[in-house]
């Protein structure tokens, strides 16, 4: 597996654990459609669905992970969310970003949780 794929997989694992620590129930991981995928779908204790994009970077990176979510990616994410909701019916939801900074040598992670991000 390529290092960037391992970084992404490790970041998704950390993000799922983080969400669970906040009381979320992880419902889907890597929900795929032909036009893309949702990294994590979780449900908070009040029943609201959270569609979560996980962005993982190495600890020493100088840029913000969420800078990699460009307008075209947002459009694809919105399309996937609409597809997911077509199965679930009308429900309360929001889009979040979990930025994960990984120090794989030290086996440490730092998480930033950006809630209720507007998809444009």
Residue frames as a rotation matrix with the C-alpha (Angstrom) as fourth column:
UNK 1
0.586 0.810 0.000 0.00
0.810 -0.586 0.000 0.00
0.000 0.000 -1.000 0.00
UNK 2
-0.065 -0.596 0.800 1.35
0.496 -0.715 -0.492 3.46
0.866 0.365 0.342 -0.86
UNK 3
-0.766 -0.351 -0.539 2.35
0.634 -0.271 -0.724 5.69
0.108 -0.896 0.430 2.04
UNK 4
-0.858 0.484 0.169 -0.33
-0.480 -0.875 0.068 8.30
0.181 -0.022 0.983 1.24
UNK 5
-0.003 0.870 -0.493 -2.99
-0.281 0.472 0.835 5.55
0.960 0.141 0.243 1.29
UNK 6
-0.207 -0.156 -0.966 -1.71
0.785 0.563 -0.259 4.35
0.584 -0.812 0.006 4.67
UNK 7
-0.984 -0.165 -0.064 -1.79
0.174 -0.826 -0.536 7.93
0.035 -0.538 0.842 5.93
UNK 8
-0.506 0.860 0.059 -5.41
-0.665 -0.433 0.608 8.27
0.549 0.268 0.792 4.79
UNK 9
0.132 0.530 -0.838 -6.45
0.153 0.824 0.546 4.94
0.979 -0.200 0.028 6.33
UNK 10
-0.522 -0.396 -0.756 -4.75
0.797 0.091 -0.598 5.80
0.305 -0.914 0.268 9.62
UNK 11
-0.976 0.161 0.146 -6.37
-0.187 -0.964 -0.187 9.24
0.110 -0.210 0.971 9.59
UNK 12
-0.169 0.970 -0.175 -9.83
-0.512 0.065 0.857 7.76
0.842 0.234 0.485 9.02
UNK 13
0.007 0.099 -0.995 -9.29
0.619 0.781 0.082 5.37
0.786 -0.616 -0.056 11.92
UNK 14
-0.834 -0.364 -0.415 -8.25
0.551 -0.515 -0.656 8.24
0.025 -0.776 0.630 14.21
UNK 15
-0.797 0.575 0.186 -11.21
-0.493 -0.797 0.348 10.35
0.348 0.186 0.919 13.02
UNK 16
0.036 0.834 -0.551 -13.70
-0.088 0.552 0.829 7.52
0.995 0.019 0.093 13.68
UNK 17
-0.221 -0.192 -0.956 -12.31
0.873 0.399 -0.282 7.04
0.436 -0.897 0.079 17.19
UNK 18
-0.988 -0.149 -0.031 -12.51
0.150 -0.915 -0.375 10.80
0.027 -0.375 0.926 17.77
UNK 19
-0.465 0.882 0.075 -16.16
-0.569 -0.363 0.738 10.92
0.678 0.301 0.671 16.66
UNK 20
0.138 0.485 -0.864 -17.02
0.367 0.785 0.499 7.92
0.920 -0.386 -0.069 18.85
UNK 21
-0.613 -0.428 -0.664 -15.41
0.770 -0.133 -0.624 9.71
0.179 -0.894 0.411 21.81
UNK 22
-0.939 0.338 0.060 -17.88
-0.341 -0.939 -0.054 12.56
0.038 -0.071 0.997 21.14
UNK 23
-0.418 0.810 0.412 -20.80
-0.257 0.330 -0.909 10.13
-0.871 -0.486 0.070 21.37
UNK 24
0.017 0.397 -0.918 -21.24
-0.993 -0.103 -0.063 9.53
-0.120 0.912 0.393 17.64
UNK 25
0.262 0.068 0.963 -22.14
0.008 0.997 -0.073 6.16
-0.965 0.027 0.261 16.22
UNK 26
-0.588 -0.512 -0.626 -20.18
-0.646 -0.167 0.745 5.47
-0.486 0.842 -0.233 13.05
UNK 27
0.387 0.870 0.306 -22.70
-0.367 0.450 -0.814 4.16
-0.846 0.203 0.494 10.52
UNK 28
0.920 -0.135 0.368 -20.65
0.388 0.452 -0.803 3.95
-0.057 0.882 0.468 7.32
UNK 29
0.160 -0.919 -0.360 -17.00
-0.181 -0.386 0.905 4.23
-0.970 -0.080 -0.228 6.35
UNK 30
-0.806 -0.542 -0.236 -15.95
-0.265 -0.026 0.964 4.84
-0.529 0.840 -0.122 2.75
UNK 31
0.175 0.939 0.294 -19.50
0.292 0.236 -0.927 4.98
-0.940 0.249 -0.233 1.38
UNK 32
-0.771 -0.635 -0.053 -18.80
0.069 -0.166 0.984 4.74
-0.633 0.755 0.171 -2.37
UNK 33
0.615 0.789 -0.006 -20.64
0.097 -0.084 -0.992 5.89
-0.783 0.609 -0.128 -5.44
UNK 34
0.480 -0.451 0.753 -19.32
0.876 0.297 -0.380 6.00
-0.052 0.842 0.537 -9.03
UNK 35
0.510 -0.199 0.837 -18.58
0.274 -0.885 -0.377 9.73
0.815 0.422 -0.397 -8.61
UNK 36
-0.278 -0.709 0.648 -16.76
-0.517 -0.458 -0.723 9.55
0.810 -0.536 -0.239 -5.26
UNK 37
-0.037 0.233 -0.972 -17.00
0.636 0.756 0.157 8.51
0.771 -0.612 -0.176 -1.65
UNK 38
0.603 0.210 0.769 -17.87
-0.504 -0.646 0.573 9.76
0.618 -0.733 -0.284 1.81
UNK 39
-0.474 -0.873 -0.114 -15.13
-0.424 0.340 -0.840 9.02
0.772 -0.350 -0.531 4.32
UNK 40
-0.922 0.194 -0.336 -17.37
0.388 0.507 -0.770 8.65
0.022 -0.840 -0.542 7.37
UNK 41
-0.163 0.913 0.374 -21.09
-0.283 -0.406 0.869 8.87
0.945 0.036 0.325 8.04
UNK 42
-0.862 -0.115 -0.493 -21.92
0.420 0.382 -0.823 9.09
0.283 -0.917 -0.281 11.73
UNK 43
0.208 0.946 0.247 -24.92
0.305 -0.303 0.903 9.85
0.929 -0.112 -0.352 13.88
UNK 44
-0.702 -0.461 0.542 -24.67
-0.307 -0.491 -0.815 12.09
0.642 -0.739 0.203 16.92
UNK 45
-0.933 0.294 -0.208 -26.50
0.339 0.519 -0.785 11.38
-0.123 -0.803 -0.583 20.20
UNK 46
-0.416 0.815 -0.404 -29.43
-0.351 -0.553 -0.755 13.58
-0.839 -0.173 0.516 19.07
UNK 47
0.241 0.530 0.813 -29.89
0.452 0.680 -0.577 11.57
-0.859 0.507 -0.076 15.86
UNK 48
0.729 -0.026 -0.684 -28.39
-0.503 -0.699 -0.509 14.06
-0.465 0.715 -0.523 13.40
UNK 49
0.742 -0.493 0.455 -26.35
0.649 0.698 -0.303 12.57
-0.168 0.520 0.837 10.56
UNK 50
0.485 -0.699 -0.525 -22.81
-0.444 -0.715 0.540 13.85
-0.753 -0.029 -0.657 10.07
UNK 51
0.906 -0.308 0.289 -21.14
0.407 0.450 -0.795 13.43
0.115 0.838 0.533 6.70
UNK 52
0.699 -0.692 -0.181 -17.45
-0.185 -0.419 0.889 13.67
-0.691 -0.588 -0.420 7.49
UNK 53
0.808 -0.588 -0.036 -14.55
0.016 0.084 -0.996 14.33
0.589 0.804 0.077 5.13
UNK 54
0.775 -0.621 -0.113 -11.26
0.262 0.153 0.953 13.27
-0.574 -0.769 0.282 6.69
UNK 55
0.765 -0.635 0.108 -8.06
-0.158 -0.348 -0.924 15.00
0.624 0.690 -0.367 5.63
UNK 56
0.856 -0.510 -0.084 -4.84
0.325 0.405 0.854 13.54
-0.401 -0.759 0.513 6.98
UNK 57
0.680 -0.722 0.127 -1.34
-0.290 -0.424 -0.858 14.98
0.673 0.546 -0.498 6.80
UNK 58
0.085 -0.766 -0.637 2.04
0.762 0.461 -0.454 14.27
0.642 -0.447 0.623 8.31
UNK 59
0.466 0.100 -0.879 2.75
0.841 -0.359 0.404 16.08
-0.275 -0.928 -0.252 11.56
UNK 60
-0.324 -0.785 -0.528 5.40
0.548 -0.610 0.571 18.38
-0.771 -0.104 0.629 10.05
UNK 61
-0.172 0.321 0.931 3.25
0.959 -0.162 0.233 19.62
0.226 0.933 -0.280 7.14
UNK 62
-0.885 -0.273 -0.378 3.09
0.356 -0.919 -0.170 23.38
-0.301 -0.285 0.910 6.72
UNK 63
-0.752 0.658 0.042 -0.39
-0.406 -0.514 0.756 23.60
0.519 0.551 0.654 5.19
UNK 64
-0.404 0.726 0.556 -3.90
-0.730 0.110 -0.675 23.06
-0.551 -0.678 0.486 6.50
UNK 65
-0.837 0.048 0.545 -5.36
0.232 0.933 0.275 19.69
-0.496 0.357 -0.792 5.48
UNK 66
0.117 0.992 0.057 -8.76
0.552 -0.017 -0.834 21.19
-0.826 0.129 -0.549 4.70
UNK 67
-0.081 -0.224 -0.971 -7.12
-0.590 -0.775 0.228 23.30
-0.804 0.591 -0.069 1.97
UNK 68
-0.951 -0.309 0.026 -7.36
-0.184 0.631 0.753 20.13
-0.249 0.711 -0.657 -0.15
UNK 69
-0.247 0.929 0.276 -11.16
0.758 0.363 -0.543 20.35
-0.604 0.076 -0.793 -0.28
UNK 70
-0.957 -0.183 -0.224 -11.61
-0.009 -0.755 0.656 22.31
-0.289 0.630 0.721 -3.49
UNK 71
-0.347 0.897 -0.273 -14.94
-0.798 -0.435 -0.416 23.42
-0.492 0.073 0.867 -5.05
UNK 72
-0.161 0.270 -0.949 -15.12
-0.763 0.577 0.293 20.44
0.626 0.771 0.113 -7.44
UNK 73
-0.839 -0.180 -0.513 -14.66
0.160 0.820 -0.549 18.05
0.520 -0.543 -0.659 -4.49
UNK 74
-0.818 0.575 0.006 -17.42
-0.236 -0.327 -0.915 19.87
-0.524 -0.750 0.404 -2.59
UNK 75
-0.144 0.781 -0.607 -19.79
-0.990 -0.121 0.079 19.42
-0.012 0.612 0.791 -5.53
UNK 76
-0.343 -0.041 -0.938 -19.04
-0.313 0.947 0.073 15.69
0.886 0.319 -0.338 -5.65
UNK 77
-0.980 -0.031 -0.197 -19.52
0.174 0.354 -0.919 15.41
0.098 -0.935 -0.341 -1.89
UNK 78
-0.545 0.836 -0.072 -22.90
-0.669 -0.485 -0.564 17.13
-0.506 -0.259 0.823 -2.13
UNK 79
-0.051 0.503 -0.863 -23.97
-0.874 0.395 0.283 14.71
0.483 0.769 0.420 -4.85
UNK 80
-0.603 -0.236 -0.762 -22.93
0.059 0.940 -0.337 11.72
0.796 -0.248 -0.553 -2.72
UNK 81
-0.955 0.294 0.022 -24.71
-0.074 -0.168 -0.983 13.14
-0.286 -0.941 0.182 0.33
UNK 82
-0.244 0.910 -0.334 -27.89
-0.948 -0.296 -0.114 13.56
-0.203 0.289 0.935 -1.72
UNK 83
-0.156 0.114 -0.981 -27.57
-0.508 0.843 0.178 9.96
0.847 0.526 -0.073 -2.87
UNK 84
-0.888 -0.225 -0.401 -27.11
0.213 0.572 -0.792 8.75
0.407 -0.789 -0.460 0.71
UNK 85
-0.790 0.613 0.015 -30.11
-0.376 -0.465 -0.801 10.77
-0.484 -0.639 0.598 1.90
UNK 86
-0.244 0.724 -0.645 -32.28
-0.895 0.087 0.437 9.30
0.373 0.684 0.627 -0.85
UNK 87
-0.365 0.058 -0.929 -31.97
0.124 0.992 0.013 5.98
0.923 -0.110 -0.369 1.01
UNK 88
-0.827 -0.103 -0.552 -32.48
0.547 0.077 -0.834 7.47
0.129 -0.992 -0.007 4.47
UNK 89
0.260 0.956 0.138 -35.34
0.894 -0.292 0.340 9.83
0.365 0.035 -0.930 3.77
UNK 90
0.336 -0.042 0.941 -35.72
-0.044 -0.999 -0.029 13.33
0.941 -0.031 -0.337 5.13
UNK 91
0.604 -0.214 -0.768 -33.42
0.788 0.299 0.538 13.72
0.115 -0.930 0.349 8.11
UNK 92
0.945 -0.325 -0.043 -31.37
-0.296 -0.902 0.313 16.40
-0.140 -0.283 -0.949 9.84
UNK 93
0.591 -0.786 0.181 -27.73
0.805 0.589 -0.073 16.40
-0.049 0.189 0.981 8.71
UNK 94
0.834 -0.426 -0.349 -24.55
-0.403 -0.904 0.142 18.41
-0.377 0.022 -0.926 8.47
UNK 95
0.734 -0.677 -0.043 -21.16
0.332 0.414 -0.848 18.25
0.592 0.608 0.528 6.75
UNK 96
0.861 -0.505 0.063 -18.02
-0.266 -0.343 0.901 18.20
-0.433 -0.792 -0.429 8.89
UNK 97
0.523 -0.799 -0.297 -14.29
-0.226 0.206 -0.952 18.01
0.822 0.565 -0.073 8.28
UNK 98
0.915 -0.396 0.081 -11.88
0.026 0.257 0.966 16.19
-0.404 -0.881 0.245 10.56
UNK 99
0.568 -0.817 -0.102 -8.28
-0.500 -0.244 -0.831 17.29
0.654 0.523 -0.547 9.99
UNK 100
0.963 -0.266 0.046 -5.82
0.149 0.666 0.731 14.73
-0.225 -0.697 0.681 11.33
UNK 101
0.412 -0.911 -0.030 -2.15
-0.805 -0.348 -0.480 15.48
0.427 0.222 -0.877 11.87
UNK 102
0.995 -0.016 -0.095 -0.24
0.046 0.943 0.330 12.22
0.084 -0.333 0.939 12.23
UNK 103
0.081 -0.989 0.125 3.20
-0.992 -0.093 -0.091 11.62
0.102 -0.117 -0.988 13.72
UNK 104
0.783 0.328 -0.528 3.56
-0.382 0.924 0.007 7.98
0.491 0.196 0.849 12.77
UNK 105
-0.200 -0.927 -0.319 7.03
-0.045 0.334 -0.942 7.65
0.979 -0.173 -0.108 14.31
UNK 106
-0.892 -0.131 0.433 5.82
-0.398 -0.230 -0.888 8.75
0.216 -0.964 0.153 17.74
UNK 107
-0.601 0.752 -0.271 2.39
0.640 0.656 0.400 7.16
0.479 0.067 -0.875 17.19
UNK 108
-0.571 0.412 -0.710 0.64
0.385 -0.630 -0.675 10.44
-0.725 -0.658 0.201 17.99
UNK 109
-0.392 0.500 0.772 -2.23
0.809 -0.212 0.548 12.27
0.437 0.840 -0.322 16.36
UNK 110
-0.781 0.273 -0.561 -3.73
0.116 -0.820 -0.561 15.72
-0.613 -0.503 0.609 16.68
UNK 111
-0.382 0.759 0.527 -7.30
0.920 0.261 0.291 16.30
0.084 0.596 -0.798 15.52
UNK 112
-0.881 0.303 -0.362 -9.12
-0.233 -0.946 -0.225 19.48
-0.411 -0.114 0.905 14.50
UNK 113
-0.462 0.819 0.339 -12.87
0.832 0.533 -0.155 19.16
-0.308 0.211 -0.928 14.13
UNK 114
-0.944 0.210 -0.255 -14.57
-0.286 -0.907 0.310 21.63
-0.166 0.366 0.916 11.79
UNK 115
-0.560 0.801 0.212 -18.31
0.589 0.565 -0.577 21.29
-0.582 -0.199 -0.789 12.28
UNK 116
0.387 0.922 -0.020 -21.18
0.599 -0.268 -0.755 22.26
-0.701 0.280 -0.656 10.01
UNK 117
-0.663 -0.686 -0.300 -19.05
0.107 -0.483 0.869 23.32
-0.741 0.544 0.394 7.06
UNK 118
0.381 0.797 -0.469 -21.00
-0.371 -0.334 -0.867 24.94
-0.847 0.504 0.169 4.22
UNK 119
-0.309 -0.385 0.870 -20.79
0.648 0.585 0.489 23.02
-0.696 0.714 0.069 0.94
UNK 120
0.071 0.296 -0.953 -20.69
-0.382 -0.874 -0.300 25.51
-0.921 0.386 0.051 -1.92
